[in-house]
């Protein structure tokens, strides 16, 4: 199971890199740091039926770091929410696949538009509260960036989720140690991040966000009763391609043809 | 108006299981009956309005009808981006209630005034802006907002506003209500300043000018059909509001006029709040006087405009 997930993650990385090259879509490194998390969620953890994306009992997922949408679009296609061929329209004028998850049911599987940071967790909290009111047992998962944790609204939501004892809410922080223009621990004092979540009343664990077995294990672990869960996933920006790893230039850089080929070779994905 | 809101939301909450009330740590005791009647559906979201608006949007996307309640500036400009993205862009039917419209809280100083909210919220695609003039319009509008498939901003006064509608009119969002028939002059008002506007109409009548009075409870969408009728039939149309002259009801009407192919018969007169933060505090009546929003001043301006038009 873990080996199959790793193969999927490698293929997703190759597709994301190729799409960035073909369409000029940025935030490549931010996508690559959360690919393993998204793969584990969509292929092993989330309760969902891609043929019925509106099923009331489905688990909700929100990509609060909306700029990693290029990764999400690929995952949703691979999971069967829409044909992979639909991604051929990526980046076209008038299309729906751009740089952020769109609103309004345009892309099946996307619960809400994100892109402005600090919005996904409050929305996810609202969805978790709605599930509790309706007596449904579905869970809500939200992926946040570490840079995103600069936003005050994240911590407003953190306090309310703890006060409301929302054990149906789980966040995963893609802690890749960078934000757009600097180290995330230096721009604002983020560390110790897991302790911050604990101090805010959450049950927090730290994992290697690229160790697929650890990611699956953390996501599948039953939540602590009466507490929301924070999984602080230590990741590497640009993970999977040696010349992109931990190099923040790839926040905005677009790979050339040769770089796409080199990346594919490293990922072990045939062109 | 605040107490009527609490009463009506309690009544509606008992009927409509989708209704959830979110408060930004205000209204202590005001919602006790709602809490009793609708267990689990009242949430004190704390002094954290950005989160509260996002939570409301998440609930609305799940089919609930969240009603977000706090003081007007904090439920609008404080969390504007959450309103814009989470509610409007996502088409999440959140009902945003701001109490203390305009200069209601004049004694609290400009931090608690709300004279820009109509202007700012009406620029958001998909947003409805509703400013009831009295408790009757509030009750009807609240029900209409619950039935509306999209976000609605409801701009409340404070407490003790008089009832102005003798009988409950039929109210539809986006359709003005005629309070008085008249001739060459029409007073268009939105919100709780209406009591003063009706008094201005009385003063005009004493001076021999029969003024029509219209309640434009909905500033967005604007009742364009009614405006076309008024601007073709009158000589002076006065837009009167407890809101900045910039972008409020008068501004919305001016925008509508500017997009018309031919000049209207009537001239537009704006009676509104000036573009300043008052550095003195006082009662709401005092603040209204400061900006010329009294029956006497409004009537005087209308008479001057009518004389100039003739």
Interface residues (C-beta under 8 A of the other chain):
Chain A: X103 X104 X111 X112 X113 X115 X116 X118 X119 X121 X122 X123 X124 X125 X126 X127 X128 X129 X130 X131 X133 X134 X152 X153 X156 X157 X159 X160 X163 X164
Chain B: X20 X40 X41 X43 X45 X46 X48 X50 X51 X52 X53 X54 X55 X56 X57 X58 X59 X60 X61 X62 X63 X64 X66 X81 X82 X85 X86 X89 X90 X91 X92
